[in-house]
């Protein structure tokens, strides 16, 4: 009879630990580090390469089928962002986060919102929404 309370307590502890495991941080860089790396990639020396970005599978598939013609942030293909400031991630629950960042492009201020998802065990981009112009999803012709 003594074992039953011990087994019951172990089961309760395991059940309480499951939500903590399910909500553990994703592998790899933090959401903020991912956003900073993406924006620092706009250095004016190399063309942005969205095919190398950590995208959710649906965006990656759409990118393979689409010729963007313009860049989601710069509208151009070879421009440098300066004065990059990345805010702390806003955790939205269910493994999702939103990052706001600001930057300067050729003397003009701009901003961007990155929507991220950690369901694959690492932060992946689900959308990039600049302060002006179409979002990445809109450019790829993906509806919500």
Secondary structure, DSSP 8 states (H G I E B T S, - for coil): -HHHHHHHHHHHHHHHHHHHHHT---BSS-HHHHHHHHHHT-BSSS---GGGS-B-HHHHHHHHH----S-TTTSSSS-BEEEEEE---EEEETTEEEEEEEEEETTEEEEEEEEEE-TTSB-EEEEEEESSS--HHHHTT---
